[in-house]
Amino acid sequence: MTAAAVAGLSVLGVAVLLLIRMPVAVALGLAGTAGYLAIAKPAAVLHVLGSTLLQVGTEYTLTVVPLFVMMGAVAMRAGMSQRLFAASTALFGRVRGAESMATVVASGAFGAVAGSSLATTATMTRVAGPELRRRGYRDSMVGGTLAAGGTLGILIPPSVALVLYALITGQSVADLFAAGILPGLVLMGLYVLAVLWRIRRDPSSVPASDGNIPHRLLQIVKGWEVVLLFGVTIGGIYAGWFTPTEAASIGVFLAIITGFMVGDLTFKGLITALEETVLTTAALFFVVLAATLFAYFIIQAKLPPALIEIAEALAFPPWAVVVSIIVFYLIAGCFLDGMGMMLATVPVFYPVVTALGYDPVWFGILVVVAIEVGLITPPVGMNIFVIRAQMADLPLGAIYRGVLPFIVAQLVLVVLLMLQPGLATTLPRWLAQ
């Protein structure tokens, strides 16, 4: 059996392990180690295992991960999500379904601080979920809005997924952050349109607006903390004031200061945020260690060149290869964990796509958007399970029905990115000038 064939079986093995709910780090580590042992001597494998730990443990790029995670944890403990939801609701005013659209906008804005889809979903479920049900929103609208809104946390920068993609592929974190802004805003707008379409199709799914929003301007201004954090961290990166890691450090500092001064942050809340940061970061780093080993094995087994040869032999045009990859992500996302799927497959697909002449930053955004679809697609849909964990009385079937219009919105964005790559590449190029 050739080394490329062994690598292909290892990728399939990862998929099987993830399907039976094996932890991502364990699945990648086992498949990578077993596969490497099949094509190399044990001494060489042990050397790579040791060097991988050293390489990843001293990787400067990774320092940004715990900082952005902590910024989101502190923001949640400081009550910024509640004030952001109130501001977003006031922004839409008397529009019918304002609270649902406000949930989408608030999720996107909070995702710009949290950097994580699951964290955004969990936070907004606690903040907006009870309020939507109290106002009389139908369960399917509540579940669909919360699940879809949470996906914005993985695309709008800062995004942990984009940081990990940068680490695997060697791309610039700053370029990937810039590339995610416009698609993230477009997807937020598509989600709002999905809400409006649902209301027009079924007006009874949302309550009539009472038009009573006291101190509306004051409510809108309450979202200033998130605007400040996003402006200083992301704006500072592109203004050339500091690196992504320095920006994350300043963001954490500002979140703590504003949390104590004008928010609800307490010393106990800060300690809790630190504990959450440590646990989340440790889990992510274990995944990154295993993914680095798996990527090294895939490269050594020469699987990407083998796939390129197959595509050339079958006379596939470049666009057909990319479409096939995206279709794979969309189908696999229905059954597999999105982050694990990305870390297992990017080392395989990335060399193929770049060899075909496509922009690696554009491909990163396309992969993240495809993963977003998997976050709300049955039967796995991690965001759906996060909602159910906090709102156990919300019927699972209602959530599945509620996410359908938002899945269509995500697929529209995938098509837009395929037809107009500049949606992701224009801003990074403009900022680099």
C-alpha positions as CSV (number, residue, x, y, z in Angstrom):
1,M,0.0,0.0,0.0
2,T,1.3,3.4,-0.9
3,A,1.9,6.2,1.6
4,A,-0.8,8.3,0.0
5,A,-3.3,5.4,0.3
6,V,-2.4,5.1,4.0
7,A,-3.0,8.8,4.4
8,G,-6.4,8.5,2.7
9,L,-7.4,5.7,5.1
10,S,-6.2,7.8,8.1
11,V,-8.5,10.7,6.9
12,L,-11.4,8.2,6.7
13,G,-10.4,6.9,10.2
14,V,-10.6,10.4,11.6
15,A,-14.1,10.8,10.2
16,V,-15.2,7.5,11.7
17,L,-13.8,8.4,15.1
18,L,-15.5,11.8,15.1
19,L,-18.7,10.2,14.0
20,I,-18.7,7.9,17.1
21,R,-18.1,11.1,19.2
22,M,-14.4,10.6,19.9
23,P,-12.8,13.8,21.2
24,V,-11.3,15.7,18.3
25,A,-7.7,15.8,19.7
26,V,-7.8,12.0,20.4
27,A,-9.1,11.2,16.9
28,L,-6.5,13.3,15.1
29,G,-3.7,12.1,17.4
30,L,-4.5,8.4,17.0
31,A,-5.0,8.6,13.2
32,G,-1.9,10.7,12.7
33,T,0.3,8.5,14.9
34,A,-1.0,5.2,13.5
35,G,-0.7,6.4,10.0
36,Y,2.8,7.7,10.5
37,L,3.9,4.4,12.1
38,A,2.7,2.6,8.9
39,I,5.0,4.6,6.6
40,A,8.0,5.4,8.9
41,K,10.2,3.8,11.5
42,P,9.1,4.1,15.2
43,A,12.2,6.2,16.1
44,A,11.2,8.8,13.4
45,V,7.6,8.9,14.7
46,L,8.8,9.5,18.3
47,H,11.1,12.3,17.1
48,V,8.2,14.0,15.3
49,L,5.9,13.6,18.4
50,G,8.5,15.4,20.6
51,S,9.3,18.1,18.0
52,T,5.6,18.7,17.5
53,L,5.0,19.5,21.2
54,L,8.0,21.8,21.2
55,Q,7.0,23.5,17.9
56,V,3.4,24.2,18.9
57,G,4.3,25.0,22.5
58,T,6.6,27.8,21.4
59,E,4.5,29.1,18.5
60,Y,4.0,32.9,19.0
61,T,0.9,32.9,16.8
62,L,-1.0,30.8,19.3
63,T,-0.6,33.4,22.1
64,V,-3.5,35.3,20.6
65,V,-6.0,32.4,21.3
66,P,-6.2,32.6,25.2
67,L,-6.2,36.4,25.0
68,F,-9.2,36.6,22.7
69,V,-10.9,33.8,24.6
70,M,-10.4,35.7,27.9
71,M,-11.7,38.9,26.3
72,G,-15.0,37.2,25.4
73,A,-15.3,35.5,28.8
74,V,-14.7,38.8,30.6
75,A,-17.2,40.6,28.3
76,M,-19.8,38.0,29.2
77,R,-19.2,38.3,32.9
78,A,-19.4,42.1,32.7
79,G,-22.9,41.9,31.3
80,M,-22.0,43.4,27.9
81,S,-24.1,40.9,26.1
82,Q,-27.3,42.0,27.9
83,R,-26.6,45.7,27.1
84,L,-25.8,44.8,23.5
85,F,-29.1,43.0,23.1
86,A,-31.0,45.9,24.5
87,A,-29.1,48.3,22.2
88,S,-29.8,46.1,19.1
89,T,-33.5,45.8,20.0
90,A,-33.8,49.6,20.3
91,L,-32.0,50.0,17.0
92,F,-34.8,48.1,15.1
93,G,-37.4,50.0,17.0
94,R,-41.1,49.3,16.1
95,V,-40.3,46.8,13.3
96,R,-42.2,43.6,13.8
97,G,-39.8,40.9,14.8
98,A,-37.3,43.5,16.1
99,E,-36.2,41.2,19.0
100,S,-35.4,38.4,16.6
101,M,-33.4,40.6,14.3
102,A,-31.7,42.2,17.3
103,T,-30.6,38.7,18.4
104,V,-28.9,38.3,15.0
105,V,-27.1,41.6,15.2
106,A,-26.2,41.3,18.9
107,S,-24.8,37.8,18.2
108,G,-22.7,39.1,15.4
109,A,-21.4,42.0,17.5
110,F,-20.7,39.8,20.5
111,G,-19.0,37.3,18.3
112,A,-16.6,40.1,17.3
113,V,-15.5,40.0,21.0
114,A,-15.9,36.3,21.9
115,G,-14.3,34.8,18.7
116,S,-16.2,31.6,19.2
117,S,-19.5,30.3,17.8
118,L,-20.3,28.1,20.7
119,A,-19.5,30.8,23.2
120,T,-21.6,33.3,21.3
121,T,-24.5,30.8,21.1
122,A,-24.3,30.0,24.8
123,T,-24.2,33.6,25.8
124,M,-27.0,34.8,23.6
125,T,-29.2,31.8,24.6
126,R,-29.0,33.0,28.2
127,V,-29.6,36.6,27.3
128,A,-32.0,36.6,24.4
129,G,-33.7,33.2,24.7
130,P,-35.9,33.9,27.8
131,E,-36.8,37.4,26.4
132,L,-37.9,36.1,23.1
133,R,-40.1,33.5,24.7
134,R,-41.5,36.0,27.1
135,R,-42.5,38.2,24.2
136,G,-44.4,35.4,22.6
137,Y,-42.1,34.3,19.8
138,R,-42.7,30.8,18.4
139,D,-40.3,28.1,19.5
140,S,-39.0,27.5,16.0
141,M,-38.2,31.2,15.6
142,V,-36.4,31.3,19.0
143,G,-34.3,28.3,18.3
144,G,-33.5,29.2,14.7
145,T,-32.5,32.7,15.5
146,L,-30.3,31.8,18.4
147,A,-28.6,28.9,16.5
148,A,-27.9,31.0,13.4
149,G,-26.8,34.1,15.2
150,G,-24.2,32.1,17.1
151,T,-22.5,31.0,13.8
152,L,-21.4,34.6,13.2
153,G,-18.9,34.2,16.1
154,I,-16.7,31.9,14.0
155,L,-16.5,34.3,11.0
156,I,-16.5,37.9,12.2
157,P,-13.1,38.7,13.6
158,P,-11.5,37.9,16.0
159,S,-12.2,34.3,15.2
160,V,-10.5,31.3,16.8
161,A,-11.2,29.2,13.8
162,L,-9.4,31.7,11.5
163,V,-6.4,31.7,13.9
164,L,-6.2,27.9,13.8
165,Y,-6.4,28.0,10.0
166,A,-3.6,30.6,9.9
167,L,-1.5,28.3,12.1
168,I,-2.0,25.2,9.9
169,T,-1.5,27.0,6.6
170,G,1.1,29.7,7.5
171,Q,-1.2,32.5,6.4
172,S,-1.4,36.0,8.1
173,V,-3.9,36.2,11.0
174,A,-4.4,39.9,10.1
175,D,-5.3,39.1,6.5
176,L,-7.7,36.4,7.5
177,F,-9.4,38.7,10.0
178,A,-9.8,41.4,7.4
179,A,-11.1,38.8,4.9
180,G,-13.9,37.7,7.3
181,I,-15.3,41.2,7.9
182,L,-17.3,41.7,4.7
183,P,-18.6,38.1,4.4
184,G,-19.6,38.3,8.1
185,L,-21.6,41.5,7.6
186,V,-23.2,40.1,4.4
187,L,-24.2,36.9,6.3
188,M,-25.6,39.0,9.1
189,G,-27.7,40.9,6.6
190,L,-28.9,37.6,5.0
191,Y,-29.9,36.4,8.4
192,V,-32.0,39.5,8.9
193,L,-33.6,39.0,5.5
194,A,-34.3,35.4,6.5
195,V,-36.1,36.6,9.6
196,L,-38.2,39.1,7.5
197,W,-39.0,36.3,5.0
198,R,-40.2,34.0,7.9
199,I,-42.3,36.8,9.3
200,R,-43.9,37.5,5.9
201,R,-44.6,33.8,5.3
202,D,-45.9,33.2,8.8
203,P,-46.8,36.4,10.7
204,S,-48.0,34.4,13.7
205,S,-44.5,33.2,14.4
206,V,-43.6,36.6,16.1
207,P,-45.7,38.9,18.2
208,A,-46.9,42.3,17.0
209,S,-44.7,45.2,18.1
210,D,-46.1,47.3,20.9
211,G,-44.0,50.3,19.6
212,N,-43.1,51.2,23.2
213,I,-39.3,51.6,23.6
214,P,-38.6,54.2,26.4
215,H,-35.3,56.1,26.1
216,R,-34.5,54.5,22.7
217,L,-31.4,56.5,22.0
218,L,-30.0,55.8,25.5
219,Q,-30.6,52.1,24.9
220,I,-28.8,52.2,21.6
221,V,-25.8,53.9,23.2
222,K,-25.5,51.0,25.7
223,G,-23.7,49.0,23.1
224,W,-20.6,51.3,23.2
225,E,-18.4,48.8,25.1
226,V,-18.4,46.2,22.3
227,V,-17.9,48.9,19.7
228,L,-14.9,50.2,21.8
229,L,-13.4,46.7,22.1
230,F,-13.8,45.8,18.4
231,G,-12.6,49.2,17.3
232,V,-9.4,49.2,19.4
233,T,-8.5,45.6,18.8
234,I,-9.3,45.0,15.1
235,G,-8.9,48.7,14.1
236,G,-5.6,48.9,15.9
237,I,-4.3,45.9,14.0
238,Y,-5.0,47.5,10.6
239,A,-3.9,50.9,11.7
240,G,-0.5,49.4,12.3
241,W,-0.5,50.2,16.0
242,F,0.0,46.7,17.2
243,T,0.2,43.0,16.3
244,P,-2.8,40.7,16.7
245,T,-1.4,39.4,20.0
246,E,-0.8,42.9,21.3
247,A,-4.3,43.9,20.2
248,A,-5.8,40.9,22.1
249,S,-3.8,41.9,25.2
250,I,-5.1,45.5,25.0
251,G,-8.6,44.1,24.4
252,V,-8.5,42.0,27.6
253,F,-7.2,45.0,29.6
254,L,-10.0,47.3,28.2
255,A,-12.7,44.6,28.9
256,I,-11.6,44.3,32.5
257,I,-11.4,48.0,33.1
258,T,-14.7,48.8,31.5
259,G,-16.3,45.7,33.2
260,F,-15.3,47.0,36.6
261,M,-16.0,50.7,36.0
262,V,-19.4,50.6,34.1
263,G,-20.3,46.9,33.9
264,D,-21.3,44.1,36.2
265,L,-17.8,42.5,36.5
266,T,-16.8,41.5,40.0
267,F,-13.6,39.9,41.3
268,K,-15.4,36.6,41.5
269,G,-16.6,37.0,37.9
270,L,-13.0,37.7,36.8
271,I,-11.7,34.6,38.5
272,T,-14.5,32.6,36.8
273,A,-13.5,34.1,33.4
274,L,-9.9,33.1,34.0
275,E,-11.0,29.6,34.8
276,E,-13.1,29.4,31.6
277,T,-10.1,30.8,29.6
278,V,-7.8,28.1,31.0
279,L,-10.1,25.2,30.3
280,T,-11.1,26.4,26.8
281,T,-7.5,27.2,25.9
282,A,-6.2,23.9,27.1
283,A,-8.8,22.0,25.1
284,L,-7.9,24.0,22.0
285,F,-4.2,23.5,22.4
286,F,-4.6,19.8,22.7
287,V,-6.5,19.8,19.4
288,V,-3.8,22.0,17.8
289,L,-1.1,19.6,18.9
290,A,-2.8,16.6,17.4
291,A,-3.7,18.6,14.3
292,T,-0.1,19.6,13.7
293,L,1.0,16.0,14.0
294,F,-1.7,14.9,11.6
295,A,-0.9,17.6,9.1
296,Y,2.8,16.6,9.2
297,F,1.9,13.0,8.5
298,I,-0.4,14.0,5.6
299,I,2.4,16.1,4.0
300,Q,5.0,13.3,4.5
301,A,2.6,10.8,2.9
302,K,2.3,13.1,-0.1
303,L,-1.5,12.8,-0.2
304,P,-2.1,16.3,-1.6
305,P,0.1,15.7,-4.7
306,A,-1.7,12.4,-5.3
307,L,-5.1,14.2,-5.2
308,I,-3.8,16.8,-7.7
309,E,-2.7,14.0,-10.1
310,I,-6.1,12.4,-9.8
311,A,-7.9,15.7,-10.6
312,E,-5.6,16.2,-13.6
313,A,-6.1,12.7,-14.8
314,L,-9.9,13.1,-14.7
315,A,-9.6,16.5,-16.4
316,F,-11.5,18.3,-13.7
317,P,-11.5,22.1,-14.2
318,P,-10.2,24.0,-11.1
319,W,-13.6,25.3,-10.2
320,A,-15.1,21.8,-10.1
321,V,-12.4,20.7,-7.7
322,V,-13.3,23.5,-5.3
323,V,-17.0,22.9,-5.6
324,S,-16.4,19.2,-4.8
325,I,-14.5,20.2,-1.7
326,I,-17.2,22.5,-0.5
327,V,-19.9,19.9,-1.2
328,F,-17.8,17.5,0.9
329,Y,-17.7,20.0,3.8
330,L,-21.5,20.7,3.6
331,I,-22.3,17.0,3.6
332,A,-19.8,16.0,6.3
333,G,-20.8,18.9,8.5
334,C,-24.2,17.2,8.9
335,F,-22.5,14.4,10.9
336,L,-19.0,15.6,12.0
337,D,-17.7,18.2,14.4
338,G,-16.8,21.3,12.3
339,M,-13.6,22.3,14.0
340,G,-12.3,18.7,13.9
341,M,-13.3,18.4,10.3
342,M,-11.4,21.5,9.4
343,L,-8.2,20.6,11.2
344,A,-8.3,17.1,9.7
345,T,-9.0,18.1,6.1
346,V,-7.3,21.5,5.6
347,P,-3.8,19.9,5.4
348,V,-5.2,17.7,2.6
349,F,-7.2,20.3,0.6
350,Y,-5.1,23.4,1.1
351,P,-2.1,22.4,-1.1
352,V,-4.6,21.2,-3.8
353,V,-6.5,24.5,-3.9
354,T,-3.4,26.7,-3.8
355,A,-1.8,24.5,-6.5
356,L,-4.8,25.2,-8.7
357,G,-4.1,28.9,-8.3
358,Y,-6.8,30.0,-5.8
359,D,-6.2,32.6,-3.1
360,P,-5.4,30.8,0.3
361,V,-7.1,33.5,2.3
362,W,-10.3,33.3,0.2
363,F,-10.2,29.5,0.7
364,G,-10.0,29.9,4.4
365,I,-13.1,32.1,4.5
366,L,-14.9,29.6,2.3
367,V,-14.0,26.7,4.6
368,V,-15.2,28.6,7.7
369,V,-18.5,29.5,6.0
370,A,-19.0,25.8,5.1
371,I,-18.2,24.9,8.7
372,E,-20.8,27.4,9.8
373,V,-23.5,25.5,7.9
374,G,-22.5,22.4,9.8
375,L,-23.0,24.1,13.1
376,I,-26.7,24.4,12.6
377,T,-27.4,21.4,10.3
378,P,-29.1,18.3,11.7
379,P,-28.3,15.8,13.1
380,V,-25.1,17.1,14.8
381,G,-25.4,20.9,14.8
382,M,-23.3,21.8,17.8
383,N,-25.0,25.2,18.2
384,I,-28.4,23.4,18.5
385,F,-27.1,21.2,21.3
386,V,-25.7,24.2,23.1
387,I,-29.2,25.8,23.0
388,R,-30.8,22.6,24.2
389,A,-28.4,22.3,27.1
390,Q,-29.7,25.7,28.4
391,M,-33.3,25.5,27.2
392,A,-34.2,21.9,27.7
393,D,-38.0,22.6,27.2
394,L,-37.3,24.0,23.7
395,P,-38.4,21.1,21.3
396,L,-35.5,19.8,19.1
397,G,-37.9,19.5,16.1
398,A,-38.8,23.2,16.4
399,I,-35.2,24.2,16.4
400,Y,-34.5,22.1,13.3
401,R,-37.5,23.7,11.5
402,G,-36.3,27.1,12.6
403,V,-32.8,26.9,11.2
404,L,-33.9,26.0,7.6
405,P,-34.2,29.7,6.3
406,F,-30.8,30.5,7.8
407,I,-29.2,27.5,6.2
408,V,-30.4,28.8,2.9
409,A,-28.8,32.2,3.8
410,Q,-25.5,30.5,4.4
411,L,-25.7,28.6,1.1
412,V,-26.3,32.0,-0.6
413,L,-23.1,33.3,0.9
414,V,-21.2,30.3,-0.3
415,V,-22.4,30.9,-3.8
416,L,-21.5,34.6,-3.5
417,L,-18.0,33.8,-2.4
418,M,-17.6,31.4,-5.3
419,L,-18.8,33.9,-7.9
420,Q,-17.2,37.0,-6.3
421,P,-14.0,36.0,-4.5
422,G,-13.3,39.7,-4.0
423,L,-15.9,39.7,-1.2
424,A,-13.2,38.1,0.9
425,T,-10.0,39.3,-0.8
426,T,-10.6,42.9,-1.5
427,L,-10.3,44.3,2.1
428,P,-7.1,42.5,2.9
429,R,-5.5,43.8,-0.3
430,W,-6.8,47.3,0.3
431,L,-5.5,47.3,3.9
432,A,-2.1,46.0,2.7
433,Q,-1.6,49.0,0.4
